[in-house]
Amino acid sequence: MAGRGVDWRETSFRTEPTQSQSLDSARTGPVLPGDSPAPVPENGASAQGTTWIVDAANGPNTDFTTLIDAEAAASDGDTLIVRPGQHTGFDTIKGLILLDAPTSPFDWPRIEPSSSDDVTTVGISNLAADQAFRIERMEIRGPTETGLFGLSAAVRVEDCVGAVHLEDIEIVMGSFDRSAGISIDKATQFSVNGSRLFGRPAVYDIGDCKSTIVDSFVLY
């Protein structure tokens, strides 16, 4: 199926799909249970797995200085607490939770492409039904390269049966006209809540997706 941008309109600060788009979505809220999970301690084990601290500045109690190393060491169900600063992107096939460190409501972690050749900043793929990925309160910047087929993406979700949820995220597009905010392909439980999505297009549905986008600003 040929991919295409999604047609959106904004109503009362809530972004709704129009009848002309084909996402199997409604204003049903996030797929993952609970909009706001309980606070996670800055180190040690949580109810869902181990909690790791990611800090590019290598401050106190830091476990990893890069998201790439943290993702490699983490297991399904683990939580990554990401401190403010600039971080490089990563790809994962694991069910993880990424949260910002609550140091300031105005100082979010910023995730950028790991190199000038990257065509995806954060890639989530091949999640099974018993896996779930969640990321909250971060800025994700899109790549500046367009890729082999002419489309890059700040967040790319592919072949996921498990739930993928973005909460309070700001996505900044790359510098090319074909730089999507989010690209989704064969994702059956994808949801976004309370986020700001920018791209050309902001959301690119390649096919076979079931998505929900609620209370979000979508611009492209």
Secondary structure as GFF3:
##gff-version 3
##sequence-region A 1 220
A	DSSP	beta_strand	4	5	.	.	.	ID=ss1
A	DSSP	beta_strand	8	11	.	.	.	ID=ss2
A	DSSP	beta_strand	14	17	.	.	.	ID=ss3
A	DSSP	beta_strand	44	46	.	.	.	ID=ss4
A	DSSP	beta_strand	49	54	.	.	.	ID=ss5
A	DSSP	alpha_helix	67	73	.	.	.	ID=ss6
A	DSSP	beta_strand	79	82	.	.	.	ID=ss7
A	DSSP	beta_strand	85	88	.	.	.	ID=ss8
A	DSSP	beta_strand	90	92	.	.	.	ID=ss9
A	DSSP	beta_strand	97	100	.	.	.	ID=ss10
A	DSSP	beta_strand	109	112	.	.	.	ID=ss11
A	DSSP	beta_strand	120	125	.	.	.	ID=ss12
A	DSSP	beta_strand	132	136	.	.	.	ID=ss13
A	DSSP	beta_strand	139	141	.	.	.	ID=ss14
A	DSSP	beta_strand	152	160	.	.	.	ID=ss15
A	DSSP	beta_strand	163	167	.	.	.	ID=ss16
A	DSSP	beta_strand	170	172	.	.	.	ID=ss17
A	DSSP	beta_strand	179	187	.	.	.	ID=ss18
A	DSSP	beta_strand	190	193	.	.	.	ID=ss19
A	DSSP	beta_strand	196	198	.	.	.	ID=ss20
A	DSSP	beta_strand	203	207	.	.	.	ID=ss21
A	DSSP	beta_strand	211	214	.	.	.	ID=ss22
A	DSSP	beta_strand	217	219	.	.	.	ID=ss23
###
